[in-house]
């Protein structure tokens, strides 16, 4: 059988005047042409179609039209049901009305430039995100080629073509936006071939695709790696650019080692908003599944099967992705044989100074790679969470260290070093006092440049860069991690200026039980001596010893936050260990 691409197949189907449903789930011709494994996973496909039928039933009952990206999703769900022979809504005339409402709403709210307000104001990339699902739905309906859908196909084409003009000329904000736009342009070219779509893709790809040696994209974000991996796979499969798969493959290989046993991913080194939240590997399921089949990759097949066991898989994947499987038939195929996944490893990702250690159900995260100087802005890594530890269901979400040294706040390491079997975080802070300006730099009117202090603590009209300094104070912080078969030892050493208060902050997952600690104010606890423990779900983390010191907890974030009444406190159960410089302490977790 001769291989053809989707565009050629679509044209042939249109000329024939009908789509011949050669199989229960779509076109086995496409599956045979594009995949490497063969054999449709009929049980999985049946589950997808049944789950989508439930979603379509809900859409029919509410008869409400969504907004933003929901417009694309709902169109794709309805199109998938309409075009699936085993769906109870196959060629059901009742689906025409909601599809017409959706297309009418999109056309009504489409801006003159072709964008939708689907996120940011008249945003080309946010319009692209909405169009990922919409173009899949449009492709599915076009392939089905039902005469009853001809008006809807025509109307949605109007919207998509006009939106395509926005993507040909429109700009972006962030690195991942470039590739999201490229992926959608590739989808548009499959539906409605246009050389301008390909030219715009070449413009963006011509800038180069950065990926560091560990597998991070520029934003080092799990959230946006999801966007970029999706785009790389789309470009690879639709434009016959198999080299694009390599980027997604490398990132997904890395992502496995960021994963805890419950599927949650380490986010300490992210440069985007997910450094303050959580991301589950379930979001990458389609990427693992596709590349497992396409590349006959046993590791990815094993990860995909693991994801299928996670709570929420039926809701998030089975319930929401039918259109991906119908638009991309390779996904319909059975997974290849699984390789054995490592569950005991020690991996240092040097490009972001992130260490991941796993010993079966016990994991350690150690982080020393925030972007310095610390600037609070999207696009910079500024998390002070340098240590995390989990043992089964018991989770220490993070550890932080703060000092009162000139209100500089939390400790941010200047990288990480491996010394033998130990890992070391280190940072030296300096805070000067300022002398009078040299005579040749003085102004009679006293109107000096508004500028930052040389230690980046504050701004003033003092022309700091030209001032001599004196009375320079320093503080050196060193944290050393030694791991032994799932048990961790942290050695703290804070030296330099004496009498500086030091606070170690532990934040455990909410809902557990703390033992061996002393209750303080504001739902804080202290470990003053001996050992403490945290229990959750039948698992226990033991930690200690305490420092023999208790004091009021305030201002841990430092002046850059307190000036704006800000806080980095999150939900959780807090335990504090306090002391003063010179400060030396050893803290163990098991």
C-alpha positions in Angstrom: 0.0 0.0 0.0 1.4 3.4 -1.0 1.8 5.8 1.9 0.1 9.2 1.5 0.0 12.2 3.8 -3.2 13.5 5.4 -3.5 16.3 3.0 -3.5 14.0 0.0 -5.9 11.7 1.7 -8.3 14.5 2.5 -8.2 15.8 -1.1 -9.0 12.3 -2.4 -11.9 11.9 0.0 -13.3 15.2 -1.0 -13.1 14.3 -4.7 -14.8 11.1 -4.0 -17.6 13.0 -2.4 -17.6 10.8 0.8 -15.4 9.4 3.4 -15.4 5.6 3.4 -15.5 4.4 7.0 -13.2 1.4 6.6 -13.1 0.8 10.3 -14.9 1.3 13.5 -12.8 4.2 14.7 -11.8 6.1 11.6 -9.4 5.2 8.9 -7.2 2.1 9.3 -5.6 3.3 6.0 -4.1 6.2 7.9 -3.1 4.1 10.8 -1.3 1.7 8.6 0.4 4.4 6.7 1.6 6.5 9.6 2.3 4.1 12.5 4.9 1.5 13.2 3.1 -1.0 15.5 -0.2 -1.8 13.9 -3.2 -3.1 15.7 -5.8 -0.6 17.0 -6.3 -0.6 20.7 -10.0 -1.2 20.5 -10.7 -1.3 24.2 -9.1 2.1 24.7 -10.9 3.6 21.7 -14.2 2.2 23.0 -13.6 3.9 26.3 -12.7 7.2 24.6 -15.8 7.2 22.5 -18.1 6.3 25.4 -16.6 9.0 27.6 -17.0 11.5 24.8 -20.6 10.5 24.4 -21.2 11.4 28.0 -19.6 14.8 27.4 -21.7 15.4 24.4 -24.8 14.5 26.3 -24.0 17.2 28.8 -23.4 19.7 26.1 -26.8 18.9 24.6 -28.5 19.3 27.9 -27.0 22.6 28.8 -27.3 24.2 25.4 -24.8 26.8 26.5 -21.9 28.0 24.5 -18.5 28.3 26.2 -15.9 31.0 25.8 -12.3 31.2 24.9 -10.6 27.8 24.5 -13.9 26.0 25.4 -15.2 26.9 22.0 -12.6 24.8 20.3 -12.9 21.9 22.8 -16.7 21.7 22.5 -16.5 21.8 18.7 -14.0 19.0 18.7 -16.0 16.8 21.1 -19.2 17.2 19.0 -17.3 16.6 15.8 -15.7 13.5 17.2 -19.0 12.0 18.3 -20.7 12.9 15.0 -18.0 11.2 12.9 -17.4 8.1 15.0 -19.4 5.1 13.8 -19.5 3.5 17.2 -20.7 6.6 19.0 -24.4 6.8 19.9 -24.3 10.2 18.3 -22.9 9.0 15.0 -24.5 11.3 12.2 -27.0 12.4 14.7 -28.8 15.5 13.4 -29.1 16.8 17.0 -25.5 17.8 16.9 -25.9 20.2 14.1 -27.5 22.9 16.3 -24.8 23.2 18.9 -22.1 23.1 16.2 -23.8 25.9 14.4 -24.0 27.9 17.7 -20.3 27.4 18.3 -19.3 28.5 14.8 -21.7 31.5 15.0 -20.2 32.5 18.3 -16.7 32.3 17.1 -17.4 34.3 14.0 -19.4 36.9 16.0 -16.5 37.4 18.5 -13.6 37.2 16.0 -11.7 40.5 15.8 -11.0 42.2 12.6 -7.4 40.9 12.7 -8.7 37.3 13.0 -7.9 36.8 16.7 -10.2 35.9 19.6 -10.0 37.3 23.1 -9.2 33.8 24.4 -6.7 34.9 27.0 -4.8 38.1 26.5 -6.4 40.8 24.5 -6.6 39.9 20.8 -3.7 37.5 21.2 -2.4 35.5 18.3 -0.8 32.8 20.5 -4.0 32.5 22.7 -6.0 32.2 19.5 -3.6 29.4 18.4 -4.1 27.5 21.6 -7.9 27.6 21.0 -7.4 26.5 17.5 -5.5 23.3 18.4 -8.7 21.5 19.3 -10.8 23.4 16.8 -8.6 22.4 13.8 -8.7 18.8 15.0 -12.5 19.0 15.1 -12.6 20.7 11.7 -10.4 18.0 10.2 -12.5 15.2 11.7 -15.7 16.7 10.2 -14.1 17.3 6.8 -12.8 13.8 6.7 -16.3 12.5 7.5 -17.6 14.6 4.6 -21.3 14.4 5.6 -23.6 16.5 3.5 -25.4 17.5 6.6 -22.3 19.2 7.9 -21.5 21.2 4.7 -22.7 24.5 6.1 -20.9 24.0 9.3 -17.7 23.0 7.5 -18.0 26.1 5.4 -18.6 28.4 8.4 -15.8 27.0 10.5 -13.5 27.3 7.5 -14.3 31.1 7.4 -13.2 31.4 11.0 -10.1 29.3 10.7 -8.9 31.0 7.5 -9.3 34.4 9.0 -7.6 33.3 12.2 -4.8 31.9 10.0 -4.2 35.5 8.7 -3.6 36.6 12.3 -1.1 33.8 12.8 0.7 34.6 9.6 1.4 38.2 10.7 0.8 38.3 14.5 3.4 38.4 17.2 4.1 36.4 20.4 5.2 37.0 24.0 7.2 34.0 25.1 9.4 31.2 23.7 6.7 28.6 23.7 4.3 30.8 21.9 6.5 30.7 18.8 6.1 26.9 18.5 2.5 26.8 19.5 1.8 29.1 16.6 3.9 27.0 14.3 2.1 23.8 15.3 -1.3 25.4 14.5 0.0 26.8 11.2 1.0 23.2 10.3 -2.5 22.1 11.2 -4.0 24.8 9.0 -1.7 23.8 6.1 -3.1 20.3 6.3 -6.7 21.5 6.2 -6.3 24.4 3.7 -2.8 24.2 2.1 -1.2 27.7 1.9 2.5 28.4 1.3 2.3 31.4 3.5 1.6 29.1 6.5 4.8 27.2 5.8 6.8 30.4 5.2 5.7 31.7 8.6 6.7 28.5 10.3 10.1 28.8 8.6 10.4 32.3 10.0 9.9 31.2 13.6 12.0 28.0 13.3 14.7 30.0 11.6 15.4 31.6 15.0 16.6 28.2 16.2 15.2 25.9 18.8 17.1 26.1 22.1 17.3 23.0 24.3 20.0 22.6 26.9 22.0 19.4 27.3 19.6 18.1 30.0 16.5 18.6 27.9 15.1 21.9 29.2 13.5 24.4 26.8 14.3 28.1 27.7 11.5 28.5 30.2 12.5 25.3 32.1 8.8 24.9 32.8 6.9 21.6 33.0 3.8 23.6 32.1 5.2 25.0 28.9 7.3 21.9 28.0 3.9 20.4 27.5 3.2 23.1 24.9 6.5 22.8 23.2 6.5 19.0 23.1 3.1 19.0 21.6 4.3 21.5 19.0 7.4 19.6 18.2 5.5 16.4 17.7 2.9 18.2 15.5 5.6 19.7 13.3 7.4 16.4 13.0 4.4 14.4 11.9 2.6 17.0 9.7 5.6 18.5 8.0 7.7 15.3 7.7 10.4 16.7 10.0 11.3 13.7 12.1 14.2 15.6 13.7 11.6 17.6 15.6 10.7 14.4 17.5 14.2 14.5 19.1 13.4 17.7 21.1 10.3 16.2 22.6 12.0 12.8 23.2 14.9 14.5 25.1 12.5 16.5 27.2 10.3 13.6 28.0 13.3 11.4 29.0 14.3 14.1 31.5 10.7 14.5 32.7 10.7 10.9 34.0 13.5 11.7 36.4 11.6 14.8 37.7 8.7 12.6 38.6 7.6 11.5 42.0 5.9 8.1 42.5 2.5 9.8 42.4 3.3 11.4 39.0 3.9 14.9 40.3 6.9 16.7 38.7 9.6 18.7 40.4 9.1 22.4 39.5 11.8 24.1 41.5 13.9 25.2 38.5 11.0 26.5 36.4 11.2 30.1 35.1 7.5 30.5 34.9 4.5 30.5 37.2 4.5 26.8 37.8 7.5 27.1 40.0 4.9 27.9 42.7 2.5 25.2 41.9 2.5 21.5 40.8 2.4 19.7 37.5 1.6 16.0 36.9 3.2 13.9 34.3 -0.3 12.9 33.1 -0.2 16.1 31.0 2.4 14.4 28.8 0.4 11.2 28.2 -0.3 11.8 24.5 3.4 12.7 23.9 4.7 9.5 25.6 2.1 7.4 23.8 2.7 8.9 20.4 6.5 8.6 20.6 6.3 5.1 22.2 4.4 3.9 19.1 6.2 6.0 16.5 9.7 5.2 17.7 8.9 1.8 19.3 10.2 3.2 22.6 9.8 0.8 25.5 10.6 3.4 28.1 7.9 5.7 26.9 5.5 2.8 26.6 6.1 2.0 30.3 5.6 5.7 31.3 2.4 5.8 29.3 1.1 2.6 31.0 2.1 4.1 34.4 0.2 7.2 33.7 -2.9 5.1 32.9 -2.9 3.9 36.5 -2.9 7.4 38.0 -6.0 8.8 39.7 -7.8 11.1 37.4 -6.7 9.4 34.2 -10.2 8.6 33.1 -11.4 12.1 33.7 -8.4 14.0 32.3 -7.3 11.8 29.4 -10.1 9.4 28.5 -12.7 12.0 29.0 -11.0 14.8 27.1 -8.8 13.6 24.2 -11.0 11.7 21.7 -10.3 14.3 19.0 -6.5 13.8 19.4 -6.9 10.1 18.6 -9.2 10.6 15.7 -7.1 13.4 14.2 -3.8 11.5 14.8 -4.5 7.8 14.1 -1.1 6.7 15.3 -2.4 7.2 18.9 -5.1 4.6 18.2 -2.5 1.8 18.0 -1.5 -0.5 20.8 1.5 0.5 22.8 4.7 -1.5 22.2 6.2 -3.7 24.9 7.3 -1.8 28.0 10.9 -1.5 29.2 11.7 -1.6 32.9 11.6 1.9 34.4 14.4 2.8 36.9 13.0 3.4 40.4 16.4 3.9 42.1 18.6 6.6 40.7 20.6 9.7 41.5 20.5 12.3 38.7 22.1 15.8 38.7 20.8 18.2 36.1 23.8 20.5 35.9 22.2 23.1 33.6 19.7 24.1 36.3 21.5 22.7 39.4 18.7 20.4 40.2 19.4 17.0 41.9 16.8 14.2 41.9 17.3 11.1 44.0 14.8 8.2 44.1 14.9 5.1 46.2 11.6 3.3 45.3 8.9 5.3 47.0 11.3 7.8 48.6 12.5 10.9 46.7 14.8 13.8 47.3 14.9 17.1 45.4 17.9 19.5 46.0 18.0 22.8 44.1 20.7 25.4 43.7 20.0 27.1 40.3 17.8 30.1 40.7 18.5 33.0 38.3 20.7 35.6 40.0 20.3 38.3 40.9 16.9 37.6 42.3 14.3 39.5 40.3 10.6 38.9 40.8 9.4 38.5 37.2 7.9 35.9 35.0 10.6 34.3 33.0 13.1 34.1 35.9 13.7 31.2 38.3 13.3 32.7 41.8 12.1 29.9 44.0 13.8 29.7 47.4 12.6 26.1 47.8 15.9 24.3 47.8 15.0 20.9 49.4 12.0 18.5 49.2 11.6 15.0 50.6 8.8 12.5 50.3 8.4 9.0 51.7 5.4 7.3 50.3 2.4 9.5 50.9 4.2 11.7 53.5 5.6 14.8 51.8 7.8 17.6 52.9 6.9 20.1 50.1 9.9 22.3 50.6 12.6 23.6 52.9 13.8 27.2 52.9 16.4 29.1 54.9 16.2 32.8 55.8 18.3 35.2 57.8 17.8 38.6 59.2 21.0 39.8 57.4 20.0 43.3 56.2 16.5 42.0 55.3 17.8 40.1 52.3 15.3 37.3 53.0 15.6 33.8 51.8 18.8 31.9 50.9 19.2 31.5 47.1 22.2 29.3 46.2 24.7 30.3 43.5 24.7 26.9 41.8 25.5 23.5 43.1 28.7 21.6 43.5 29.3 17.8 43.8 32.0 17.0 46.2 32.5 13.2 46.5 29.2 11.8 47.5 28.0 15.1 48.8 26.1 18.0 47.1 26.8 21.6 48.2 24.8 24.8 48.0 26.6 28.1 48.7 26.1 31.8 48.6 28.0 34.8 50.0 26.1 38.0 50.7 27.7 41.4 51.1 26.0 44.6 52.4 28.0 47.8 52.6 27.5 51.2 54.0 28.1 54.2 51.7 30.6 57.0 51.9 30.1 60.6 50.5 30.5 60.9 46.7 33.8 61.9 45.3 33.9 65.7 44.7 33.9 65.3 40.9 30.7 63.3 41.1 28.7 65.7 43.3 25.9 67.9 42.1 24.9 71.2 43.6 21.2 70.5 43.3 21.6 67.0 44.8 19.6 65.5 42.0 21.3 62.1 41.5 20.2 59.2 39.4 17.5 56.9 40.9 19.5 53.7 41.0 19.8 50.3 42.8 22.1 49.8 45.7 25.1 47.7 44.8 23.7 44.8 46.8 20.3 45.0 44.9 18.4 45.5 48.2 16.7 48.9 47.4 16.7 51.9 45.1 17.3 55.6 45.9 18.5 58.8 44.3 22.0 58.2 45.7 24.1 57.3 42.6 25.3 54.2 44.4 27.6 53.0 41.6 29.9 56.0 42.1 30.0 55.9 45.9 32.9 54.5 47.9 31.7 51.9 50.4 32.8 51.0 54.0 31.8 48.8 56.9 31.1 45.9 54.5 29.3 43.1 56.3 29.2 39.6 54.9 27.2 36.4 55.4 28.2 33.0 54.0 25.6 30.2 53.8 26.5 26.6 53.0 24.1 23.7 52.9 25.5 20.2 52.3 23.4 17.2 51.4 24.5 13.6 52.0 22.1 10.8 50.9 22.2 7.2 52.0 19.7 4.7 50.7 16.7 7.0 51.1 17.8 8.9 54.2 19.1 12.4 53.9 21.5 14.5 56.1 21.7 18.2 55.7 24.6 20.1 57.2 24.0 23.9 57.7 26.8 26.4 58.2 26.0 30.1 58.3 29.0 32.3 59.2 30.3 35.9 58.8 28.5 38.7 60.7 27.7 37.4 64.2 24.3 37.5 66.0 22.3 37.3 62.8 19.1 35.3 63.3 18.7 32.2 61.1 15.5 30.3 60.4 15.0 27.0 58.7 11.5 26.6 57.4 9.9 23.2 56.7 6.5 23.0 55.0 4.8 19.7 55.0 1.7 18.8 53.0 -1.5 19.9 54.7 -3.7 17.3 56.4 -1.0 15.3 58.1 -0.1 14.9 61.8 3.0 16.4 63.4 4.6 14.8 66.5 7.4 16.0 68.7 7.0 19.7 67.9 6.0 22.7 70.0 3.0 24.7 68.9 3.6 28.5 68.3 1.6 31.4 66.9 -0.2 31.5 63.6 -0.3 27.8 63.2 3.5 27.5 63.3 5.3 24.8 65.1 8.9 24.6 66.3 11.4 21.7 66.7 13.3 22.8 69.7 15.0 19.5 70.6 14.9 15.8 69.8 13.2 14.3 66.9 10.0 15.2 65.1 7.8 13.3 62.8 5.1 13.9 60.2 2.5 11.3 59.4 0.2 11.0 56.4 -1.6 8.1 54.8 0.2 5.5 56.8 3.6 6.8 56.0 6.0 8.7 58.3 8.9 11.2 57.8 11.2 11.5 60.8 13.3 14.6 61.1 15.6 16.3 63.6 17.2 17.1 65.9 15.9 20.5 66.9 18.0 23.6 67.6 17.0 24.5 71.1 15.8 27.9 70.1 12.3 29.5 69.6 11.5 33.0 68.4 8.9 35.0 66.5 8.7 34.2 62.8 8.3 37.3 60.6 9.9 38.9 57.6 11.4 35.7 56.2 10.9 36.9 52.6 12.9 40.0 53.0 12.6 43.6 52.0 11.8 43.0 48.3 8.5 41.4 49.4 7.7 43.3 52.6 7.9 46.6 50.8 4.9 45.5 48.8 3.2 43.6 51.7 3.9 40.4 49.9 4.3 36.9 51.2 5.6 33.6 49.9 3.8 31.5 52.5 1.8 28.6 51.0 -0.7 26.1 52.3 0.9 23.5 54.5 2.0 22.5 58.0 5.0 24.6 59.1 7.8 23.6 61.4 10.7 26.0 62.2 14.2 25.6 63.5 15.9 28.8 64.6 19.3 30.0 65.7 21.9 32.7 65.5 25.2 33.1 63.7 27.7 31.5 63.8 25.2 28.8 63.1 26.0 25.1 62.6 23.4 22.4 62.6 22.8 18.9 61.2 19.2 17.9 60.2 18.3 14.4 59.2 15.3 13.0 57.3 14.3 9.4 57.1 
